[in-house]
Amino acid sequence: MQRASRIVQRGSTQRYSEALPLLRLPGDLVIVVRGVPRSIVIQCPEGCGEVISLNLDRRAGPAWQRFERRGSLTIYPSVWRETGCEAHFIVWNNIILWCDRADKPEWNSGMSCMRRMVSLDCSLIHAEPLRDSTLDHVDRSGYG
């Protein structure tokens, strides 16, 4: 299967097991919510067929942060699979930015509010808000 270039939100469920049947293609994503968002379940966008689960609940340990704006989803920090296909990617405004030498990041005009420097292997990622307050509420103390 081919790599996904975007994520597609397939809704939300209360349990991980309910999310799995909703994942059809690479990049499909479901949010598990029980009172508050608990996790993101995503069909690996690499196309390997694996399912990735990202914790959103800090009470359960290190957690990713999820930002939604105008129907677009951003996940912080990047997702890096250390096993299997070893995919490494960023989800920014529903776009999947691949962090490897095979693909150059595709910055579109929807992200023009940010000044960025990205090396091809994602060893350096720097984003600084200019006039946009999109990330003003990001907890920069870590995600653990």
Phi, psi and omega in degrees: 000153182275151176300147175275150176250350179217157171265152176234117180282123182257016176111199179222155179221174177266343183223151176303315183297332178282338181284325187305315180294342181278345181273114183249317188234160175305132181094351175293142188219141176228140177259128177268121183233124171227089186083305177228159176300126182258320182200165173246130176247123186227136172288123186311123182290350177292335181095012183282346179095352179284158176251133180253134176244123181248121179290132175249353187258105182301335179293340181263003180127193179307136188224147171281160174249144183240132178232130177240134180211123178052042177079005179250144183250136172236137179240132181232135357277198180295165177253125182227107177282123180269355178232177177061235184285348180059033179300144175223118185209163176242138172254116182225114180053048179070000179263139176263119177258117183276136183252068175209176184281350182285328183232139171273142177301139179254100179270124181255175184294341178293348180244025184291349180284353184247143171262130186222150170227122181227125174280161184294338180255013178063022178287340177227121174229124181225123177228128182234122178298138175262273180257355185263139181258025183308318186254015181300332184265009180288130174282107184271008181278000181122176182236027180254000000 
